[in-house]
Amino acid sequence: MRDLIRKLTETYGPSGFEDRIRAVIREEVESLADEVRVTPLGSLVAVKKGTGEGRRIMLAAHMDEIGVMVSHVDEKGFLRFTAIGGVNPLTCIGARVQFENGTLGVIGIEGKREDRSKVPTLNQLYIDVGATSKEDCPVRVGDAAVFVRPFAEQGQRLVAKAMDDRIGCAVLIETLRRLKKTQNEIYFVFSVQEETTLSGARTAAYGIEPDLAIAVDVTGTGDTPEARPMAVELGKGPAVKVQDRGMIAHPLVRDLLVKAAEAAGVPYQMEVLEYGTTDAAAMQLVRAGVPSGCLSIPCRYVHTPSEMVDEGDVEGAVKVLIEAVR
Amino acid sequence: METIPLLRELSETSGLAGLEAPIRALVRRLWGPLVDELREDGLGSVIGLKRGSGPEPRPRLMLAVHMDEIGLRVMEIEKGFLRITRIGGADRRVLPGTQVVVHGRRDLPGVVGMRPPHVVPREQRKKPVPWEELFVDVGLPEEEVRKLVRVGDPITFDRKLVELKNGLVTGKALDNRASVAAATLALEQLGRIDHAWDVVAVATVQEEVGLYGAATSAYSVAPDLALAVDVTFGQQPGVPADQSFPLGEGPTISLGPNFHPQVVERLKATAEAQEIPYRIEPTPGRSGTDAWAIQVAREGVPTGLVSIPVRYMHQPVETVAVKDVERAARLLASFAAGLEPDFQPRWED
């Protein structure tokens, strides 16, 4: 699965600009699914048909990633930018970003800040693409870039940008690859725009009308120095979400995932997240309501260009998911 | 239709979020002769259908403009004076000294007063007046006020539209009546030019308090493609140049996740073909306009956003360039007329 994770995390795809990552995922799922389609907002839906007696299950992993968008180009060709999703100014300084047309940029910080001990705001940062004037600047207002960071492996730990949530996409693709035909009709949804508005999963769920929905996304951990208390650790198995800032997981889905983990013999953790949310929060509110839950991959340094996961947790998530949707 | 009289009538008519009856009546009167069918949805948005010439079943383009405005509401009556709260994002910094109309059992003129500067401690003078200290005076004694005004009654700004120099007009509620004017002019133009698609113009309610009218009307219209028209920040002192747009240099076309790239491209191509100046407005997340509520209706709607730059947003002196309103109208009409019968925005071309 490592090659797949490498390919997925190194592909460009900030929220609203998912064409490339969609093409990469389509190539992976085309031969595995009975049907592949794209929703009006651009989410990719791969359908694995069932025997007809079962339920409609929607699995969602978002394929968009956080990034930056150019808001202004000055006379000397420096770019001001705004965040697409939750970008932390602290991880921006010195970072490299890449635009869809391949242009590389370096993020710099204004030297004349009044209080240099304070965390800078995004307004005090700029992107330098090596241009010398507005005219020779290869990018324009409205263009979007993502952080550049090669995939790295360190024993069981995998590090990359955009693990959030390409690791979820990898889990879905791998699940689709290994899953035998079941009684259920299963919709593997690679959603757009999770990082900004949860719009992709919400609208895809309207079209699919699932009986049950499970998001696969990353979650934080409490196992690093002086971390916020959180009973999730890297390497202790996938986490079954109980609650986050956007939703309380439906007990039926939560229990389904717990039972699946036990049946599959996969160690698992219960997750209570005090910040952030996932596609599950949007899916549960569609139409008359969809029982929804989330299977999480523990991830350190979420929303930095070096998001770290444990391969065992990823492998465990695939096994739990296969057991849960059977 | 003359633009300035149209803007005047739209701006001066009241229609607070959730209390849109007067502006709804005006929109019905304006749109009635321009469309084939006119109806209202459950929340009170006005929906006008202008049939296209293409073969049935015809795809539908939704043009959404919110008609509600921000304002005030009576919180309590204290010794004949009215304590107030806001409806939508009214700016309390500019309330003192404004003239208002209290919509009680009958309409009453009033003023927003505050303590004379002489009796305000020096350090407090530097801060905006908190809501608790603002009140409306209608001039009547307590018993008379209580007979005519009840807690919850709405209050609107009493403001005539004024023409400034250089083709600018200023008044209340140009957010978003400038766009209602643009949609009205566009409907008028579509009476003269052929369009294959059905055009469904919607004057939405309750945008200022949560995009509710757009959410419900988009559900009911189920459009194949949608454009919202709203206002954006005009350039003025104190607002960064990269977050605002000059007045009189055309509407903006928004770009970002809220908008379908092919809709954005078509808007740009239309503007260029019609020689309409425009600016690109980068919008990294949800736009905060009807465009977002419409985009996530049902299975998702390919959506675009055209905005008219306005100075002093959410203050009773909102200022726009008349020609930007007219350019937005031409952009909408030309965009609608340019939609081929079989066009459908796609992702993988």
Chai-1 contact restraints between the chains, C-beta under 6 A:
chainA,res_idxA,chainB,res_idxB,connection_type,confidence,min_distance_angstrom,max_distance_angstrom,comment,restraint_id
A,S15,B,P257,contact,1.0,0.0,6.0,A-B,restraint_1
A,G16,B,G256,contact,1.0,0.0,6.0,A-B,restraint_2
A,G16,B,P257,contact,1.0,0.0,6.0,A-B,restraint_3
A,V38,B,W347,contact,1.0,0.0,6.0,A-B,restraint_4
A,T39,B,G300,contact,1.0,0.0,6.0,A-B,restraint_5
A,P40,B,E299,contact,1.0,0.0,6.0,A-B,restraint_6
A,P40,B,G300,contact,1.0,0.0,6.0,A-B,restraint_7
A,P40,B,P302,contact,1.0,0.0,6.0,A-B,restraint_8
A,L41,B,G300,contact,1.0,0.0,6.0,A-B,restraint_9
A,G42,B,W347,contact,1.0,0.0,6.0,A-B,restraint_10
A,M69,B,P282,contact,1.0,0.0,6.0,A-B,restraint_11
A,M69,B,P284,contact,1.0,0.0,6.0,A-B,restraint_12
A,S71,B,D242,contact,1.0,0.0,6.0,A-B,restraint_13
A,S71,B,P282,contact,1.0,0.0,6.0,A-B,restraint_14
A,H72,B,D242,contact,1.0,0.0,6.0,A-B,restraint_15
A,R80,B,D242,contact,1.0,0.0,6.0,A-B,restraint_16
A,T82,B,P284,contact,1.0,0.0,6.0,A-B,restraint_17
A,I84,B,P284,contact,1.0,0.0,6.0,A-B,restraint_18
A,V141,B,I280,contact,1.0,0.0,6.0,A-B,restraint_19
A,V141,B,P282,contact,1.0,0.0,6.0,A-B,restraint_20
A,G142,B,L255,contact,1.0,0.0,6.0,A-B,restraint_21
A,G142,B,I280,contact,1.0,0.0,6.0,A-B,restraint_22
A,G142,B,P282,contact,1.0,0.0,6.0,A-B,restraint_23
A,Q193,B,P257,contact,1.0,0.0,6.0,A-B,restraint_24
A,T196,B,P257,contact,1.0,0.0,6.0,A-B,restraint_25
A,T196,B,G285,contact,1.0,0.0,6.0,A-B,restraint_26
A,T197,B,R286,contact,1.0,0.0,6.0,A-B,restraint_27
A,S199,B,V296,contact,1.0,0.0,6.0,A-B,restraint_28
A,R202,B,V296,contact,1.0,0.0,6.0,A-B,restraint_29
A,T203,B,V296,contact,1.0,0.0,6.0,A-B,restraint_30
A,T203,B,E299,contact,1.0,0.0,6.0,A-B,restraint_31
A,T203,B,G300,contact,1.0,0.0,6.0,A-B,restraint_32
A,Y206,B,R298,contact,1.0,0.0,6.0,A-B,restraint_33
A,Y206,B,E299,contact,1.0,0.0,6.0,A-B,restraint_34
A,G207,B,E299,contact,1.0,0.0,6.0,A-B,restraint_35
